């Protein structure tokens, strides 16, 4: 069993800001960093709300996972069913029997929130929207989304049993942007389908006007009001801003800008790994001569920018061991500091097992050494 990462409570790490630290208009919001999942700011973030088309973050996540698992292919042809074509709201007006690739349909979901394409993809993956929704709820549970329940894959309907929270949307958004392929779609500003006959323009205005915008999804119904999961990346750091129940469309984008601007201005990622690779540790009387040490725990820590230049690393690693050595066995410790302040103490463990040589193997090795010495 792997040893746990011994992480101190970092005095310089980020604490969640009080609600009045940032002024936004929306009643529900979250600001999260992608790599660590650190919540920088939240406002009624666990309140259950209708998410409108931000629901499609989960739909796109299941599509991306199906593609990367090899269950479906981006160039695979999807045939639109009558059910998919019957969807209202935002759509590309699919005709029953019309065929389009997974890639084209995913683009339509990401860029123009096409409900017909979302249902067609759901049917492709699970056989029916109902079966797909079961997978959505299962995946939500796996991600720790405790305030979420889906009844459809589009968010088109204001169903009292279809709800989520700002925090849960941040969780599924974080999972989605972990798949780099999705940004090939969520960063499109304008495009077209059907050989240029049908134009697409992104409903997320940040894609056009915000530096580093990577996505992700807008939503609106009369009950949910104006919703947004916005993501942006600069200098290798990516943030997720979720806005729910905004009063106007411009206001939701302005609130998201406020949150993202605050994050980029004030925080950065501290690496919990030094630049040098760990050397193998010698093993005496083992079936292998050495074992490779590895770090445990997270690779980064979110912290205020002013402290990033003070980082230092101290490695305490055993020079050699006697076999047997077991996978996950603690071999040493990495201490990460900012100035004199300890940020983290991280266990260094063996990434494999080295069994001890048996009696006759040891005897043979000793005899070989003696013969070698006599020849010299």
PyMOL commands that set and color helices and strands:
alter all, ss='L'
color gray80, all
select helices_A, chain A and resi 19-21+52-68+82-85+102-112+115-126+129-142+166-177+180-186+206-209+249-266+305-310+359-375
alter helices_A, ss='H'
color red, helices_A
select strands_A, chain A and resi 28-33+39-43+77-79+99-101+190-193+198-201+213-221+225-234+237-246+267-271+281-284+290-291+293-295+300-304+311-317+320-322+330-338+341-350
alter strands_A, ss='S'
color yellow, strands_A
deselect
rebuild
show_as cartoon
